[in-house]
Amino acid sequence: MTNPLLPASPAVQMFHDGRMDVTNASAYLGLTPKTLAMKRCHGNGPPFIKLGKAVFYRRDDLDSWIASRRVTSTAQARVKQIKAVA
């Protein structure tokens, strides 16, 4: 299990156009590949690109997704979570 308090891996590798595979994207976000897969299935994760069986994430999409989850209180986080489920 990944510790959310640790920084993302410094060894994240990207293609020249900013794409990352699932392993590198999950390291960048500090999530496990399985968590990222579940978020893809449920539609509550960052935007992704599917080329055949391969899945890629763009760094700017990951950064935008992180920024969209920013809150100032736990109450605000709960409201956002409820709206996302509804």
C-alpha positions in Angstrom: 0.0 0.0 0.0 1.3 3.5 -0.9 1.7 5.9 2.0 -0.2 9.1 0.9 2.2 11.2 3.0 5.3 10.3 1.0 6.1 12.2 -2.2 5.5 10.7 -5.6 8.5 8.7 -6.9 11.3 10.9 -8.3 11.9 8.2 -10.9 8.6 8.8 -12.8 9.3 8.4 -16.5 7.4 10.2 -19.3 7.2 10.2 -23.0 8.4 13.3 -24.7 4.8 14.5 -25.2 4.0 14.3 -21.5 2.3 10.9 -21.5 2.8 8.3 -18.7 1.8 4.7 -18.5 -0.3 3.4 -15.6 2.8 2.5 -13.5 4.4 5.9 -13.8 1.1 7.8 -13.5 0.2 5.9 -10.3 3.7 6.7 -8.9 3.2 10.4 -9.9 -0.1 10.5 -8.0 1.0 8.5 -5.0 -1.7 5.8 -5.7 -1.5 2.2 -6.6 -2.1 1.0 -10.1 -5.1 -0.9 -8.9 -6.6 2.3 -7.3 -6.1 4.1 -10.6 -7.8 1.2 -12.5 -10.8 1.4 -10.2 -11.0 5.1 -10.7 -11.0 4.5 -14.5 -13.8 2.0 -14.1 -15.9 4.2 -11.9 -15.3 7.4 -13.9 -14.0 9.4 -11.0 -10.3 9.4 -11.9 -8.2 11.6 -14.2 -8.8 11.6 -17.9 -6.9 8.9 -19.7 -6.0 7.8 -23.3 -6.6 4.2 -24.4 -4.6 3.0 -27.3 -5.5 -0.7 -27.9 -4.9 -2.3 -24.5 -2.5 0.3 -23.4 -3.6 3.2 -21.1 -1.8 6.5 -20.8 -2.2 9.6 -18.8 -1.0 13.1 -19.7 0.9 15.0 -17.0 -1.2 18.2 -17.4 -4.4 16.1 -17.0 -3.0 14.6 -13.8 -2.1 18.0 -12.5 -5.5 19.4 -13.3 -7.2 16.4 -11.6 -5.1 17.0 -8.5 -6.0 20.7 -8.5 -9.7 19.9 -8.9 -9.6 17.9 -5.7 -8.3 20.7 -3.6 -10.4 21.7 -0.6 -10.1 23.9 2.5 -12.0 21.7 5.0 -13.1 18.2 5.6 -16.7 19.3 5.3 -16.0 20.7 1.8 -14.3 17.4 0.9 -17.4 15.5 2.0 -19.7 17.8 -0.1 -17.5 17.3 -3.2 -17.5 13.5 -2.6 -21.3 13.4 -2.3 -21.7 15.5 -5.5 -19.4 13.2 -7.4 -21.4 10.1 -6.4 -24.8 11.7 -7.2 
